[in-house]
Amino acid sequence: MEDASVEGRATRAPAMTDVARLAGVSHQTVSRVLNGHPNVREQTRLRVRAAIDELGYRPNRAARTLATGRSQLLGVVAPNSTLFGPASLLAAFELAAGTAGFSVSVRRVGVLDRRSIAEAVEHHRDQRVAGIVVIAPTASANEALTEIPAAVPVVTVDGDPLRRTALVTVDQEAGAMAATRHLLEAGHRTVWHISGPSDWFDAAGRVRGWR
């Protein structure tokens, strides 16, 4: 006669209670291990991890979000571009988020205008993401940020450096100024500048620094 618990596991995905039963601990202890809580003995942590591996258990992130009101999902609004800057930025963000235990949902937009950005932000809000990162290198993209409710955690990347919002960017103006000064001090009489898209904040900053 087969064990009913074994038969049950064969017909459904393993649950946290299955891990707890196999490891000989409570489901609260399993939860602490999954969340990296420090108040768990190493021997217990290893036993729980072994049970997770044996059962092939995967946490139900949707259920966790409903239970705690917190999500391990981050939303990104990015231009649909293969340009090196936005593409490398997105790759680095996904790597950093994964290291921190977060998943990433990317919504690409073909046009960086108010409507497209707003629709992408609403898409992420419907997913109940923990926060939203908007790669907004143009003025038109930044205009949409004013319509995002204050309760939504938003970080802007490569946006308008004059906006009073959470912003991650590079001081392009100072960098271009330093590069131009270095070349002039090295004896070059003329320093030429090849600019980027005229409506991008980074490109405009480099022009100001060069001048």
VOZA-784774 format. One record per residue (C-alpha): residue in one letter; x, z, y. Coordinates in nm, 4 decimals, decimal comma, m for minus. Each point is the difference from the previous one (the first is absolute). Example, Ala and Ser with C-alpha at 12.3 -4.5 7.8 and 13.67 -1.06 7.14 Angstrom:
BEGIN
('A'; (1,2300; 0,7800; m0,4500));
('S'; (0,1370; m0,0660; 0,3440));
END
This chain:
BEGIN
('M'; (0,0000; 0,0000; 0,0000));
('E'; (0,1425; m0,1019; 0,3364));
('D'; (0,0449; 0,2411; 0,2854));
('A'; (m0,2793; m0,0621; 0,2524));
('S'; (0,2388; 0,0549; 0,2894));
('V'; (0,2358; m0,2679; m0,1353));
('E'; (m0,2891; m0,2385; m0,0568));
('G'; (m0,1223; 0,0646; 0,3539));
('R'; (0,3392; m0,0810; 0,1453));
('A'; (0,0050; m0,3276; m0,1930));
('T'; (m0,3169; m0,1211; 0,1705));
('R'; (0,0775; 0,1025; 0,3572));
('A'; (0,2904; 0,0361; 0,2368));
('P'; (0,1751; 0,3374; m0,0293));
('A'; (m0,1123; 0,2581; 0,2538));
('M'; (0,1787; 0,2906; 0,1635));
('T'; (m0,1714; 0,2376; m0,2431));
('D'; (0,1593; m0,1906; m0,2905));
('V'; (0,3432; 0,0486; 0,1558));
('A'; (m0,0704; 0,3695; 0,0533));
('R'; (m0,1151; 0,0442; m0,3611));
('L'; (0,3057; m0,1751; m0,1439));
('A'; (0,2428; 0,1874; 0,2264));
('G'; (m0,1722; 0,3338; m0,0572));
('V'; (m0,0641; 0,0655; 0,3683));
('S'; (m0,2935; 0,0001; 0,2397));
('H'; (m0,1122; m0,3135; 0,1815));
('Q'; (0,0988; 0,1757; 0,3248));
('T'; (0,3586; 0,0141; m0,1258));
('V'; (m0,0097; m0,3711; m0,0825));
('S'; (m0,1241; m0,0650; 0,3527));
('R'; (0,2856; 0,2046; 0,1462));
('V'; (0,2538; m0,1980; m0,2011));
('L'; (m0,1493; m0,3315; 0,1111));
('N'; (0,0071; 0,1120; 0,3635));
('G'; (0,3583; 0,1253; m0,0187));
('H'; (m0,0963; 0,3616; 0,0657));
('P'; (0,3088; 0,2242; 0,0008));
('N'; (m0,1657; 0,2987; m0,1709));
('V'; (0,0220; m0,1431; m0,3522));
('R'; (0,2667; 0,1037; m0,2490));
('E'; (0,2337; m0,2812; m0,0994));
('Q'; (m0,0773; 0,0462; m0,3702));
('T'; (m0,3716; m0,0327; 0,0716));
('R'; (0,0575; m0,3020; 0,2228));
('L'; (0,1955; m0,1769; m0,2742));
('R'; (m0,2701; 0,0780; m0,2566));
('V'; (m0,2707; m0,1419; 0,2249));
('R'; (0,2060; m0,3115; 0,0731));
('A'; (0,0554; m0,0516; m0,3722));
('A'; (m0,3753; 0,0240; m0,0620));
('I'; (m0,0663; m0,2495; 0,2799));
('D'; (0,2453; m0,2468; m0,1533));
('E'; (m0,1357; 0,0473; m0,3522));
('L'; (m0,3604; m0,0580; 0,1050));
('G'; (0,0763; m0,2703; 0,2536));
('Y'; (m0,1988; 0,1938; 0,2578));
('R'; (m0,0441; m0,1518; 0,3443));
('P'; (m0,1558; 0,2010; 0,2843));
('N'; (m0,3329; m0,1305; 0,1290));
('R'; (0,0825; m0,0468; 0,3665));
('A'; (m0,3586; m0,0826; 0,0950));
('A'; (m0,1286; 0,3232; m0,1526));
('R'; (0,2783; 0,1944; 0,1659));
('T'; (m0,0885; m0,1451; 0,3388));
('L'; (m0,3658; 0,0955; m0,0447));
('A'; (0,0888; 0,3522; m0,1107));
('T'; (0,2611; 0,0789; 0,2652));
('G'; (m0,0987; m0,2287; 0,2855));
('R'; (0,3627; m0,1153; 0,0092));
('S'; (0,1358; m0,3353; m0,1096));
('Q'; (0,3399; m0,1114; m0,1247));
('L'; (m0,0684; m0,3492; 0,1308));
('L'; (0,1399; m0,1406; 0,3233));
('G'; (m0,1432; m0,3069; 0,1674));
('V'; (0,2159; m0,2616; 0,1702));
('V'; (m0,1183; m0,2717; 0,2358));
('A'; (0,2635; m0,2720; 0,0146));
('P'; (0,0306; m0,3535; 0,1354));
('N'; (m0,0223; m0,2706; m0,2633));
('S'; (0,3558; m0,1087; 0,0671));
('T'; (0,3156; m0,0768; m0,1945));
('L'; (0,2179; 0,0761; 0,3027));
('F'; (0,2897; 0,2254; m0,0953));
('G'; (m0,0966; 0,2884; 0,2292));
('P'; (m0,3580; 0,0676; m0,1158));
('A'; (0,0754; m0,0874; m0,3640));
('S'; (0,3022; 0,2306; m0,0296));
('L'; (m0,1848; 0,2752; 0,1862));
('L'; (m0,2893; m0,0138; m0,2439));
('A'; (0,2325; 0,0067; m0,3015));
('A'; (0,1827; 0,3063; 0,1350));
('F'; (m0,3275; 0,1783; 0,0727));
('E'; (m0,1320; m0,0556; m0,3523));
('L'; (0,3246; 0,1357; m0,1449));
('A'; (m0,0052; 0,3116; 0,2204));
('A'; (m0,3684; 0,0660; m0,0688));
('G'; (0,0531; m0,0272; m0,3749));
('T'; (0,2897; 0,2445; 0,0169));
('A'; (m0,2285; 0,2471; 0,1791));
('G'; (m0,2712; m0,0384; m0,2652));
('F'; (m0,2338; m0,2281; 0,1933));
('S'; (m0,1521; m0,3331; m0,0927));
('V'; (m0,0326; m0,2758; 0,2586));
('S'; (m0,2896; m0,2317; 0,0725));
('V'; (0,0997; m0,2979; 0,2150));
('R'; (m0,2480; m0,2003; 0,2039));
('R'; (0,1562; m0,3141; 0,1446));
('V'; (m0,1541; m0,1727; 0,2992));
('G'; (0,0485; m0,3635; 0,0911));
('V'; (m0,0509; 0,0552; 0,3717));
('L'; (0,1206; 0,3053; 0,1896));
('D'; (m0,3096; 0,0373; 0,2155));
('R'; (m0,2417; 0,2830; 0,0742));
('R'; (m0,2632; m0,1043; m0,2546));
('S'; (0,2391; m0,0553; m0,2917));
('I'; (0,1816; 0,3293; 0,0543));
('A'; (m0,3274; 0,1916; 0,0374));
('E'; (m0,1406; m0,1479; m0,3231));
('A'; (0,3192; 0,0848; m0,1892));
('V'; (m0,0074; 0,3584; 0,1274));
('E'; (m0,3649; 0,0378; m0,1063));
('H'; (0,0912; m0,1325; m0,3446));
('H'; (0,2573; 0,2765; m0,0392));
('R'; (m0,2385; 0,2647; 0,1323));
('D'; (m0,2498; m0,1025; m0,2676));
('Q'; (0,2750; 0,0669; m0,2555));
('R'; (0,0369; 0,3524; 0,1409));
('V'; (0,3725; m0,0398; 0,0526));
('A'; (0,2086; 0,2959; 0,1137));
('G'; (0,1311; m0,1947; 0,2976));
('I'; (0,0428; m0,3504; 0,1365));
('V'; (0,3142; m0,1806; 0,1106));
('V'; (m0,0558; m0,2972; 0,2285));
('I'; (0,2815; m0,2487; 0,0494));
('A'; (m0,1019; m0,1159; 0,3457));
('P'; (0,2795; m0,2018; 0,1629));
('T'; (m0,2224; m0,1769; 0,2548));
('A'; (m0,2152; 0,1040; 0,2959));
('S'; (m0,3167; m0,1386; m0,1598));
('A'; (0,0555; 0,2143; m0,3092));
('N'; (0,0534; 0,3125; 0,2091));
('E'; (m0,3293; m0,0496; 0,1822));
('A'; (m0,1881; 0,0676; m0,3237));
('L'; (0,1685; 0,3385; m0,0385));
('T'; (m0,1998; 0,1409; 0,2917));
('E'; (m0,3185; m0,0331; m0,2065));
('I'; (0,1212; 0,2054; m0,2970));
('P'; (m0,1655; 0,3453; m0,0053));
('A'; (0,2358; 0,2809; 0,0955));
('A'; (m0,0700; 0,1778; m0,3309));
('V'; (0,1695; m0,2804; m0,1960));
('P'; (0,3768; 0,0622; m0,0458));
('V'; (0,1695; m0,3187; 0,1217));
('V'; (0,3654; m0,0875; 0,0505));
('T'; (0,0928; m0,3211; 0,1780));
('V'; (0,3142; m0,1900; m0,0951));
('D'; (0,1721; m0,2383; 0,2426));
('G'; (m0,2795; 0,0530; 0,2501));
('D'; (m0,0079; 0,0431; 0,3755));
('P'; (0,2701; 0,2552; 0,0930));
('L'; (m0,2010; 0,0960; 0,3087));
('R'; (m0,3069; 0,1109; m0,1962));
('R'; (m0,0441; 0,3735; m0,0530));
('T'; (m0,0552; m0,0237; m0,3740));
('A'; (0,1948; 0,0882; m0,3132));
('L'; (0,2512; m0,2836; m0,0032));
('V'; (0,2953; m0,1025; m0,2141));
('T'; (0,2138; m0,2681; 0,1575));
('V'; (0,3507; m0,1035; 0,0979));
('D'; (0,1223; 0,0114; 0,3594));
('Q'; (0,0524; m0,3750; 0,0213));
('E'; (0,0677; 0,0073; 0,3732));
('A'; (0,2856; 0,2498; m0,0299));
('G'; (0,1430; m0,1871; m0,2984));
('A'; (0,0006; m0,3357; 0,1784));
('M'; (0,1496; 0,1579; 0,3110));
('A'; (0,2814; 0,1591; m0,2014));
('A'; (0,0743; m0,3264; m0,1824));
('T'; (0,0045; m0,2010; 0,3230));
('R'; (0,2231; 0,2521; 0,1752));
('H'; (0,2417; 0,0000; m0,2939));
('L'; (0,0369; m0,3784; 0,0088));
('L'; (0,0485; m0,0084; 0,3773));
('E'; (0,2601; 0,2763; m0,0129));
('A'; (0,1779; m0,1941; m0,2742));
('G'; (0,0598; m0,2793; 0,2511));
('H'; (m0,2866; m0,2383; m0,0717));
('R'; (m0,1262; m0,1486; 0,3257));
('T'; (m0,3423; m0,0987; m0,1336));
('V'; (m0,2234; 0,1613; m0,2612));
('W'; (m0,2824; m0,2125; m0,1309));
('H'; (m0,3126; 0,1452; m0,1538));
('I'; (m0,2257; m0,1595; m0,2634));
('S'; (m0,3355; 0,1709; 0,0386));
('G'; (m0,2726; 0,0707; m0,2508));
('P'; (m0,3767; m0,0507; 0,0441));
('S'; (m0,0832; 0,0570; 0,3663));
('D'; (m0,3032; 0,2197; m0,0743));
('W'; (0,1881; 0,2433; m0,2271));
('F'; (0,1060; 0,3341; 0,1493));
('D'; (0,3373; m0,0041; m0,1775));
('A'; (0,0844; m0,3464; 0,1310));
('A'; (m0,1008; 0,0948; 0,3547));
('G'; (0,2132; 0,3145; m0,0185));
('R'; (0,3069; m0,1970; m0,1064));
('V'; (m0,0473; m0,2406; 0,2905));
('R'; (m0,0186; 0,2898; 0,2480));
('G'; (0,3164; 0,1522; m0,1414));
('W'; (0,1864; m0,3304; 0,0086));
('R'; (m0,0946; m0,0645; 0,3625));
END
